[in-house]
Structures are given as structure tokens and as C-alpha cells.
Amino acid sequence: MNNRILATLIFSSVTVAALAQQKGDPKATEYYTPVPKVVSPGNALHAPSDAVILFDGKSLDEWVIAKDAKTPADWIVADNVITVNKKSGDIQTKKTFTDFQLHIEYRIPVNITGEGQARGNSGVFLASLTQGAGGYELQVLDNYNNTTYVNGQAGSIYKQNPPLVNACRPPGEWQSYDVVWTAPRFNEDGSLKSAARVTAIHNGVLVQNNFELKGDTPYIGQPSYQKHGPAPIKLQAHGDKSEPISYRNIWLREL
């Protein structure tokens, strides 16, 4: 069979398939309900219309001290920014969450000192746990020009998975995380039903692509799961001696 005959046969078969599809009813594959809710998308200055505002630049009313949930958070608020107060320790949200989309911005001080893990260290715990495990940490660190273990650098799921790329900006510039978090599910007996998953975008660049977590993110030891339900989000006040970092524009959409 020559090429001309083969091409004619292929064209004919495609034409027949197209005509057969046209004879069908396109409405058979269309549906109109439920209609998606209308959400105003927001912009760099304003969160989407259905967002839970966790920090509006004015107060820490949505936060408490992590080690004592009855004590209001006392990190420093000035000029629409929160600055870590290392003496008071970590802070966490009053509310608890399961699955969500999170936006948060942070800034490493322009005069940052230290090296390795002792340089602008903090962390966003996507679920903070109190039953022995600390939770699930997305690392915050200055890695613009600072070497450390790769599963502990900025954009990593701490001690589990390094970022796909290093997307850090220089100290002094605002940086952002946009995160989609799917919490783990557990059976009634405490066994794991489905693992946690996270997608994270750092400064507009994908760094975690639907990564399945092996458990929590401890500093020492292997990750593990402990049964839990909705949990607060925690911001870490790391105990290193470098200058404290700042956060702003924190909002969340429950999924």
C-alpha cells in the first residue's frame, strides 16, 4: 500500500468518526448544577472574598501562644507586619482547620546573620499537633546564599522532602507561600486511612507537587502519624540567635 492510499484511508476514518460524533447529542455530556459559588479573586492587597483573614495588618486577634492557648499572641505588630518574638515562643491560630488553601508572606531581615539552620529560621506548621508530635512543617529559612541539608532548606517539608527548586529571594525582600493542604484521614482505630498531601508555590514557583507526607516532621527521628482531627496553624519562633523574621498578609480558604 502506497503512502497516498494510506493517507486517504486515515482521512476517511477520521471523517467518519467526526460525522458519527456530530450525529450524537452534545447535551448528553453537559450539566448545569451545582453552580460554582462566585468568589471575588482578590489581588496582592486583598484576599479572595471567601477567605478567612488570619492577619489583616492590625492585630493578632486570631492567634494565641502555642504553649498556652489561653494566652493571646504577643509577637510585635507594627506597620502592617508581625515580627517574631522569640522570647514568647510559637504562636498558633485560635481556629482549627482541615483542608485549605493558605497564603502567607514573610521577610528575612536584610541584616540577617548566622549560617545553616541558624539564619532566619522559622516555619509554617500546616497542622500543629499537641499529642506528642509537633505537626507538619513547611520550612522558612534564608537560603538565598546559605547552605544547609536540602530537606531542611526553605520550601522543604522539613526532614522529608526538599523543594523542587530553590526559589528564595534576597534578604530584605518579601517572599510568599501559596499552599494547598489536604489533611490526613484516620480510621476509628487510629490507623491511617489516607496520608496528608501538600502542594506549595514559593514566590510563584512550584516547590512541592502534591507531595504525600510520611507523617509529622520531627527534628529527631522518623516521621509518624498520630490520629487527629482539625488542627491550628502554627508559626515558629525558632530558638537560634539570628535576627527575627516578619510575616504579613495571611489568609486561608477552607476547602
N, C-alpha and C positions, 0 to 999 in steps of 0.2 A: 504493500500500500504506500503510494507516494504521499509527500507532505501536504499537497493540495487537497487530496481526498480526505486525509486525516483531519485537517483544519475544518473542512466543510462539515464533517460528521460531528466534531466537537461543537461548532457553532450551532448546528441544528439541534443538538441535545440541550444546549443551554437555552435556546429559544423556546423549545417545547416546555422545559421546566418553568421558565418565566411565564409563559402563557397559562400553564396549569395553575400557578400561584395566583395569577390575576383573576382566574375564574372563582377563586375562593372568596370568602367574606373577610375583609381586613378587620372588621369589628369583632370577629371571633377572638382576637388576641388583644383587645383593648379593654381597659376597665377604668372607672371614673371615681371610685370610692375605695378606701377613705381618702379624703382630700388632705394633702400635707398642710400642716399649720403654717401660716405666714409668719416669718421671722424677719425683723429688720436686721440686716447683716452686721451693722456697726462698721467701725473703722479703727484706725490707730488710736484714736482718742476715746472712742465709745464702744462698749461691749455690745454684743447682739442683744436684741430686745428680750429674749427669754433667758438671759444669763443670771446666775447668782453672783452678785458682786461681793467678793471676799476682801478686797481693799480698794476703796474709792479715792484714796489720796488724803483722806481727812482723819480717819480714826481706825483703831484696831478692835472695833466693837464685835467683829466676827471671830475674834481669836482669844485664846486663853493660853496660860502657861502649860506646857505639855505635862510636866511632872505634877501639876496640881490644877486640875480642870476648873476649880472654883476660883482661881486667881486670874484676873484679867491680864492679857498680854501687855508687857511694858517695854517692848522694843521702841526705838526712837522714831517718832513720826515728825517730819519737817519737810516742807517744800514738796508735798505730794509723794513722799518717798518714805519707806520703812528702812531703818538701818538696824542691823543685828545688835542686840545687847547680849554679849557673851556671858555676862555675869548671871543673867536671869535664866539662860538656857533656851531650849527649843520652845517654839510656840506651835499650836495646832488649832484647827477650826473648831468652833463650837458645834457646828453641824457635822453630821456624818453622811457619807456618800457611798454609792456602789459603782456604777459605770458612769463615766463622764468625759467631757472634752474640757481640758484645762488650758488657760492662757496665763502665763506669768513672765515677768521681765525682771532681770537682775543686772547689777553693775558691780564689777570688780573695781576697787579703788585704783585710781591712776597711780598712786604712790605705793602700790602693793609690794610687800617684801616676802621673804621666805622662798621655799622651793619644795618640789614634790607635793605631797598632800598638805603641807603647811603653807599654802599660798592661795588665799581666797576660798578656803574650803567651806562649803555649806551643802545643802541637799534638799530636794523636794521629795518627801515621802508621800507617795500616791495613796497609800493607806497606812496609817500609823497604828501599830498594834501594841497592846499592853499585856498580852498573855505570854510574856517571856520573849517573844520575837519583836524586833524593833519596827518591822514593816518593810516596805518595798521602795527603795531609794533610787531616784534619778539624780545622778551626781551633778553638783555645781562646784566648779573649780576653775582657777585660771590656768588654762593650757594653751594660751596663745603662743607662749615660748617657754614652756615649763614641762619637763618630762616626768612621768610617773608610770606606774603599772597601767596598762591600757584599759583594763576593766575597772579602773578607778578614776579615769580622766573624765572631764566634762562630757556629758552626753551619754555616758555609760549607765547601764543598770548595774549598780555597784556590786562589784566582785562576781558578776555573772556574764555580762555581755558588753564588749566595747562598742563605741559608736561606729557606724559605718564609715564616717569621715570625721576629721577634726574641723569643726565649723566655728571655732572661737574667734571673737573679735578682740581687739586690744583692750587692756585695762583702761577704764575711764569711759568706755562706750557702753550703751545699753544693749543688752542681749535678751533674746526671748526663747521660751519653750512653748510649743503648742503640742499638747499631748492628748491622745485618745487612750483611755484606760478601761479595760474590761476586767473586773474583779474576779477572783477565783470563786468557784461554787463548791459546796461541800455536801456530802451525804449526811443523813441524820446521825450516823455512827462516827462522824468526824473525818472520814476518809475523803480524799479529793475526788470531786466529780468532774471539774474542768479547771485547768490551770489559768492563772492570770495572764493577760496579754497586754502589750503596750506598743503603741506607735508614737514616736516622738520626732518632732521637727525642731531643729536648733538653728535659730537665725535664718529661717526659711529653707533649711536643708534637712532632708530626711536622715536621721541618725539611728532610729530604731524602727524596724519594719515589721510590725505585728509580731514582735518577739514574745515567745512563750516562756514565762518565768519558771524556774525550777523550784521556787519557794521564796522566802524572805531574803533579805540582803545583809547578813551579819558581817561584821568586821573580821571575826574569827570563826572558822568552822564552815560547814557546808550549809547551803540553803535548805529550808524545810517549810512545810505548810502546817499551820495550826488553824483549826476551824474558827472562822469569824464571820461576822456579818458586815453591815455598813460601818465604815470607819472614817475618822477625821483625816484631813490632810495636814502634814506637819512640815514646818520649815526648820532646818537645823542651825543651831548656834554652835558651830564646831569649836573645839577647845584649843585650837592652835593659836599662836601669838601674832599671826598676821592681822592686818587692818580689817575690820568688819565690812562685809559687803552690804549692799542695799537691794531692796525689791520694790516694785511698783506694778500697777495695772494688773491686778489679779482677779480673774473671773472664771466661772465654771458653768458649763451647760450639762445638766443631768441627762443621761441617755436611757 
